[in-house]
Amino acid sequence: MPVGQVLVGRLRDAMLGIGQDNELPGPEQLPAELARVHTDFHTCHYTNLAVRLPRLIRAGHAIGSDVEAEHLDLLGQSYLLATRMLIKLDEQQLGWMAADRARHVAEAAGHPLAVAEAARNLAVLARRAGWEEQALSIALNAAADPSLRTSRSGAAERGLLIQSAAYSAARSGDRAGMRELTDEAAAIAAHLGGHTALRDHGGGFSPATVQLHRISAEFSTGDPSAALNAARALPPQSLPSVERRARYYTDVAAALAQRGRRDECVRALLAAEHQAPQETHSRPAVRSLITGLLLSGRTTPELRALAARAGTLP
């Protein structure tokens, strides 16, 4: 069974309390376990993540409701990461459940950055459901929270929320609004200078991550040429993680496919696979792109081999 399906099944069982795990980490082990889970996500080691993340969620629930705020916060972070992974794997129903739990736990723990990140994930889910106006409203309302203006990390989270709003504008066909919001996020990143690490969003926030967002946002407005221009301005090695660099190459591949540049598209997909095989083979959007290439024109040994590794070869 593909690792993405395994991960979804185990997350579902952990979230619903189905089954059990006899080797749950104790409360004192949870911070180290959370760090390992974040590393697995950012390096796209999803086989490891499929074991560790559901176990961490089970452990967080096993502590009980009368827990220290620190442990409650760790459970919230686990649900935030689960939401991001479920969005990536296009598991919308479970994603809504995880995002809602993350929001409730973050509010109970009194962690405004986690509340904001949960709102960002909810905005992504709303956009995926086709509710662009609601997604835009969720993100911008969360970005207006005064608590995000009191620290560097708060400003970075605000930038991520504005990026999300920009992407929703793009999906609704508002190219001018998308560019205005993306420029606002870029101005926040430039003001902060360099990379701002965020515990609740391990990809962090920087001028490079804003530019990565610009690629997919331009593509979503129906302008693959603008997306490729944005990509040329971004050295992928400037991105903070394997997961983000793989996203760069798959976004570039999608734009190249739209322009009919098949050979370059396949090369971009192979670069993404080189960065993160499990990411490239697991994401439904990437698998659909590979299948589309197989069905729409001339194939090559490289494309067929990639399709076989991704499990999309007929």
C-alpha positions as CSV (number, residue, x, y, z in Angstrom):
1,M,0.0,0.0,0.0
2,P,1.4,3.5,-0.9
3,V,2.8,5.4,2.1
4,G,0.3,8.2,1.7
5,Q,-2.6,5.8,2.2
6,V,-0.9,4.1,5.1
7,L,-0.4,7.5,6.8
8,V,-4.0,8.6,6.2
9,G,-5.4,5.3,7.6
10,R,-3.3,5.6,10.7
11,L,-4.1,9.2,11.3
12,R,-7.8,8.4,10.9
13,D,-7.6,5.6,13.5
14,A,-5.6,7.8,16.0
15,M,-8.0,10.7,15.6
16,L,-11.1,8.4,16.1
17,G,-9.5,6.4,18.9
18,I,-9.6,3.2,16.9
19,G,-7.1,0.5,17.9
20,Q,-4.3,1.1,20.3
21,D,-0.5,1.5,20.5
22,N,1.3,-0.3,23.2
23,E,4.5,1.8,23.0
24,L,3.2,5.4,23.5
25,P,5.8,7.9,24.6
26,G,5.4,9.4,28.1
27,P,4.8,13.0,28.8
28,E,8.5,13.7,29.3
29,Q,9.2,12.3,25.8
30,L,6.7,14.3,23.9
31,P,8.8,17.4,23.0
32,A,11.5,15.2,21.5
33,E,8.9,13.1,19.7
34,L,7.3,16.3,18.3
35,A,10.8,17.4,17.0
36,R,11.3,14.1,15.3
37,V,7.8,14.4,13.7
38,H,8.6,17.8,12.3
39,T,11.9,16.6,10.9
40,D,10.1,13.7,9.2
41,F,7.7,16.2,7.6
42,H,10.3,18.7,6.4
43,T,12.6,15.9,5.0
44,C,9.5,14.1,3.5
45,H,10.3,10.9,5.3
46,Y,6.6,9.9,5.3
47,T,7.2,6.2,6.2
48,N,8.6,7.4,9.5
49,L,5.9,10.0,9.8
50,A,3.2,7.4,9.4
51,V,4.4,5.7,12.6
52,R,5.4,8.7,14.7
53,L,2.6,11.2,14.1
54,P,-0.4,9.0,14.9
55,R,1.4,7.7,17.9
56,L,2.1,11.2,19.1
57,I,-1.6,12.1,18.7
58,R,-2.6,9.0,20.7
59,A,-0.1,9.9,23.4
60,G,-1.4,13.4,23.6
61,H,-4.9,12.2,24.2
62,A,-3.8,9.4,26.6
63,I,-2.5,12.0,29.0
64,G,-6.0,13.1,29.7
65,S,-7.8,16.5,29.9
66,D,-6.2,17.6,33.2
67,V,-2.8,18.4,31.7
68,E,-0.2,21.2,31.8
69,A,-0.5,23.8,29.1
70,E,2.8,22.6,27.6
71,H,1.4,19.1,26.9
72,L,-1.9,20.6,25.6
73,D,0.1,22.8,23.3
74,L,2.1,19.7,22.0
75,L,-1.2,18.0,21.1
76,G,-2.3,21.1,19.3
77,Q,1.0,21.2,17.3
78,S,0.5,17.5,16.4
79,Y,-2.9,18.3,15.0
80,L,-1.6,21.3,13.1
81,L,1.0,19.0,11.4
82,A,-1.6,16.3,10.8
83,T,-3.8,18.9,9.1
84,R,-1.0,20.0,6.8
85,M,-0.3,16.4,5.8
86,L,-4.0,15.6,5.2
87,I,-4.3,18.7,3.0
88,K,-1.3,17.6,1.1
89,L,-2.8,14.2,0.6
90,D,-6.2,15.7,-0.4
91,E,-8.0,14.2,2.5
92,Q,-10.5,17.0,3.1
93,Q,-12.9,15.4,5.6
94,L,-10.2,14.3,8.0
95,G,-8.4,17.6,7.3
96,W,-11.4,19.6,8.6
97,M,-11.5,17.4,11.7
98,A,-7.8,17.8,12.4
99,A,-7.9,21.6,11.8
100,D,-10.9,22.1,14.1
101,R,-9.2,20.1,16.9
102,A,-6.0,22.1,16.4
103,R,-8.0,25.3,16.8
104,H,-9.8,24.2,19.9
105,V,-6.6,22.9,21.6
106,A,-4.7,26.1,20.7
107,E,-7.5,28.2,22.2
108,A,-7.5,26.1,25.4
109,A,-3.7,26.4,25.6
110,G,-3.8,30.1,25.1
111,H,-1.4,30.0,22.2
112,P,-2.3,32.8,19.7
113,L,0.2,31.7,17.0
114,A,-1.2,28.2,17.0
115,V,-4.7,29.7,16.8
116,A,-3.6,31.7,13.8
117,E,-2.0,28.7,12.1
118,A,-5.2,26.7,12.7
119,A,-7.1,29.5,11.0
120,R,-4.7,29.4,8.1
121,N,-5.3,25.7,7.6
122,L,-9.0,26.2,7.8
123,A,-8.7,28.8,5.1
124,V,-6.8,26.4,2.9
125,L,-9.5,23.7,3.4
126,A,-12.2,26.2,2.6
127,R,-10.4,27.2,-0.6
128,R,-10.0,23.5,-1.5
129,A,-13.8,23.1,-1.1
130,G,-14.3,26.0,-3.6
131,W,-15.3,28.6,-1.0
132,E,-12.8,31.2,-2.0
133,E,-14.6,34.2,-0.4
134,Q,-14.9,32.4,2.9
135,A,-11.3,31.3,2.7
136,L,-10.2,34.9,2.0
137,S,-12.3,36.1,5.0
138,I,-10.9,33.5,7.4
139,A,-7.3,34.3,6.5
140,L,-7.7,38.1,6.6
141,N,-9.7,38.1,9.8
142,A,-7.0,36.0,11.5
143,A,-4.2,38.3,10.1
144,A,-6.0,41.3,11.7
145,D,-5.5,39.8,15.3
146,P,-3.6,42.4,17.3
147,S,-1.6,39.7,19.0
148,L,0.2,39.0,15.8
149,R,1.7,42.5,15.8
150,T,3.7,42.2,19.0
151,S,6.5,39.9,18.0
152,R,8.7,38.8,15.1
153,S,7.0,35.4,15.0
154,G,3.6,37.0,15.1
155,A,4.5,39.2,12.1
156,A,5.7,36.1,10.2
157,E,2.5,34.3,10.9
158,R,0.5,37.3,9.7
159,G,2.6,37.1,6.5
160,L,1.6,33.5,6.0
161,L,-2.1,34.3,6.5
162,I,-1.8,37.1,3.9
163,Q,-0.2,34.7,1.5
164,S,-3.1,32.3,2.0
165,A,-5.5,35.1,1.3
166,A,-3.6,36.0,-1.8
167,Y,-3.9,32.4,-3.0
168,S,-7.6,32.5,-2.4
169,A,-7.8,35.7,-4.5
170,A,-5.9,33.9,-7.2
171,R,-8.3,30.9,-7.2
172,S,-11.3,33.3,-7.5
173,G,-9.7,34.9,-10.6
174,D,-8.7,38.2,-8.9
175,R,-5.2,38.6,-10.3
176,A,-4.8,42.2,-9.1
177,G,-5.9,41.3,-5.6
178,M,-3.6,38.3,-5.5
179,R,-0.6,40.4,-6.5
180,E,-1.4,43.2,-4.1
181,L,-1.7,40.7,-1.2
182,T,1.4,38.8,-2.2
183,D,3.3,42.1,-2.4
184,E,2.1,42.9,1.1
185,A,3.4,39.5,2.4
186,A,6.7,40.2,0.6
187,A,7.0,43.6,2.3
188,I,6.5,41.9,5.7
189,A,9.2,39.3,4.9
190,A,11.6,42.1,3.7
191,H,11.0,44.1,6.8
192,L,11.8,41.0,9.0
193,G,14.9,40.2,7.0
194,G,16.1,36.7,6.5
195,H,14.3,33.5,7.6
196,T,11.9,33.6,10.5
197,A,11.5,30.1,12.0
198,L,8.0,29.3,13.3
199,R,7.3,26.4,15.6
200,D,3.7,26.1,14.4
201,H,4.7,26.3,10.7
202,G,8.0,24.6,10.3
203,G,8.5,25.9,6.8
204,G,8.9,29.4,8.3
205,F,8.6,32.7,6.6
206,S,11.1,34.6,4.4
207,P,11.3,36.4,1.1
208,A,12.1,33.0,-0.5
209,T,9.0,31.3,0.8
210,V,6.9,34.3,-0.3
211,Q,8.4,33.9,-3.8
212,L,7.6,30.2,-3.8
213,H,4.0,31.1,-3.0
214,R,4.0,33.6,-5.9
215,I,4.8,30.8,-8.3
216,S,1.7,28.8,-7.5
217,A,-0.5,31.9,-7.1
218,E,0.4,33.2,-10.5
219,F,-0.3,29.7,-12.0
220,S,-3.7,29.6,-10.3
221,T,-4.7,32.8,-12.0
222,G,-4.2,31.0,-15.3
223,D,-0.8,32.6,-16.2
224,P,1.9,29.8,-16.3
225,S,4.3,32.3,-18.0
226,A,4.1,34.6,-15.0
227,A,4.6,31.5,-12.7
228,L,7.7,30.5,-14.6
229,N,9.1,34.1,-14.4
230,A,8.5,34.0,-10.7
231,A,10.4,30.7,-10.5
232,R,13.4,32.0,-12.4
233,A,13.8,34.7,-9.6
234,L,14.0,32.0,-6.9
235,P,17.0,29.8,-6.4
236,P,15.5,26.6,-5.0
237,Q,18.5,26.1,-2.7
238,S,17.4,29.2,-0.8
239,L,14.3,27.4,0.4
240,P,14.4,26.2,4.0
241,S,13.5,22.5,3.7
242,V,13.4,19.5,1.4
243,E,9.6,19.7,1.4
244,R,9.6,23.3,0.2
245,R,12.2,22.6,-2.5
246,A,10.2,19.6,-3.8
247,R,7.2,21.9,-3.9
248,Y,9.2,24.4,-6.0
249,Y,9.9,21.7,-8.6
250,T,6.4,20.4,-8.8
251,D,4.9,23.9,-9.1
252,V,7.4,24.6,-11.9
253,A,6.5,21.2,-13.5
254,A,2.8,22.2,-13.5
255,A,3.5,25.5,-15.2
256,L,5.7,23.8,-17.8
257,A,3.0,21.3,-18.5
258,Q,0.4,24.1,-19.1
259,R,2.8,25.6,-21.6
260,G,3.2,22.3,-23.4
261,R,6.9,22.0,-22.5
262,R,6.7,18.3,-21.8
263,D,10.4,17.4,-21.7
264,E,11.2,20.3,-19.3
265,C,8.2,19.3,-17.2
266,V,9.5,15.7,-16.8
267,R,12.9,17.0,-15.8
268,A,11.3,19.2,-13.2
269,L,9.3,16.2,-11.8
270,L,12.5,14.2,-11.7
271,A,14.2,17.0,-9.8
272,A,11.3,16.9,-7.3
273,E,11.6,13.2,-7.0
274,H,15.3,13.5,-6.4
275,Q,14.7,15.9,-3.6
276,A,11.8,14.0,-2.0
277,P,10.7,10.6,-3.5
278,Q,7.9,10.0,-1.0
279,E,6.5,13.5,-1.5
280,T,6.5,13.2,-5.2
281,H,5.0,9.7,-5.2
282,S,2.3,10.5,-2.6
283,R,0.7,13.8,-3.5
284,P,-2.4,13.3,-5.6
285,A,-1.8,16.6,-7.5
286,V,1.6,15.3,-8.7
287,R,0.3,11.9,-9.5
288,S,-2.4,13.4,-11.6
289,L,0.1,15.5,-13.4
290,I,2.2,12.4,-14.2
291,T,-0.9,10.6,-15.4
292,G,-1.9,13.5,-17.6
293,L,1.5,13.5,-19.3
294,L,1.1,9.8,-20.0
295,L,-2.3,10.2,-21.6
296,S,-1.8,13.4,-23.5
297,G,1.1,12.8,-25.8
298,R,4.5,11.2,-26.5
299,T,6.0,9.3,-23.6
300,T,9.7,8.7,-22.9
301,P,11.4,6.0,-20.9
302,E,12.1,8.5,-18.2
303,L,8.4,9.4,-17.9
304,R,7.3,5.8,-17.9
305,A,9.9,4.9,-15.2
306,L,8.7,7.9,-13.1
307,A,5.1,6.8,-13.5
308,A,6.0,3.3,-12.5
309,R,7.8,4.5,-9.3
310,A,4.8,6.7,-8.5
311,G,2.3,3.9,-9.1
312,T,0.5,5.7,-11.9
313,L,1.6,3.5,-14.8
314,P,-1.5,1.8,-16.4
